[in-house]
Amino acid sequence: MSAREIQEIIYQLGVFLFRGGAVNEGMVVARYNIHEAKIEYYFIHTSKVDDYRVAKRNHDLYAHKTLGHIIDVNSIIRAQLFN
């Protein structure tokens, strides 16, 4: 996916097709890793999205790590977002 396409899918619920054939419902979130000076992307499964949103409202700085898993955004082949 292009950088523009990635920007449009971040923090949006949808169905994601990954390289290797995995299909998952959820949300991709972006976090800046200060120590490594890079943006990291995490996938939060649909079953944990509500917990993630509550944790973010409560200023949990590690919610993306505890409720999701790091992904390579280049492994996303297609995203179908929910309206």
Steps between C-alpha positions, in 0.01 A plus 500: 500500500614854433565748780180682403295178523653420839406845634138438402469166682660594833251503789221373271312177565501255214595165355868467413655250262864429580773345292489128567121491479400603853176698516428688824242748621632785706690825491854610419652758734821697461736586784828688495788312664720774645792270582525367145379822332244324284129445459372157598168352398288272717193295417220497756250217446130592500446317830746738669419830328258618772755416770763690300280809476428493874871459576587795274238717671666407831839602356645148494822556306549128436150398389623440145754246628278322750191476279655475156799364317759672286462461125686590185258724309655376177340164578151650459373417155150642526278675752123518485391763751167497681275802450 
